[in-house]
Every structure is written in C-alpha cells, then in structure tokens.
C-alpha cells in the first residue's frame, strides 16, 4: 500500500528538555490509513519498525524529504493510536516560510 495521505493541518510547537520540536498530527481518516499501512507492514514482515513508525516521503509546498511518522495515543486510556506525528525541521520551515500556528498542506507517502 503506497497510498498518499494528505491534509491541511496546524503546525504545532512543543518545548522538550533537549529543544523545541515542530510537528503536525494526522488524525481521523488519515490516521486510519497510516495505521492500515503499519498493520500491513507488520503482517508482511512479521515485525514493526522502531516505536511503530512508518517510513514516508513527506511533502510541504515544494519541499520533499524522507522521514518517518510515529503513532501517538492522544487518550491515555486508548489501546490504539489516535494520531500519527510528522516532525517538521527548521530547515523545511525556513524553505516554506511557515511558523507554528500556520495551517499547512502536507502529504506523506509510505515507502
């Protein structure tokens, strides 16, 4: 399954112990599509990647890069991932002139 998942999402910022991180969260139908790809990968290869991640090609504007998306449980009681997180580097933010809080068009294609 190499279905591209696209959405317009807010760019968020999180302050961690080691620095500031910028990301978008895919939820809803987009999260279900990514979870389906992760399940197919696990069934095909008999294991999952580190942290349950999926290798993807991400695109924001004219910038494209290879990276990973990570499953995230937004509800502590949930046994499933509610969202998939894509980290966005400062290099991409500068190239596309985006800042935290901006609504950005982003797509990911599982590899």
Helices and strands as residue ranges (DSSP letters): E 4-10, E 12-16, E 19-26, H 28-45, G 50-52, E 54-60, E 63-72, E 83-87, H 90-96, E 103-110
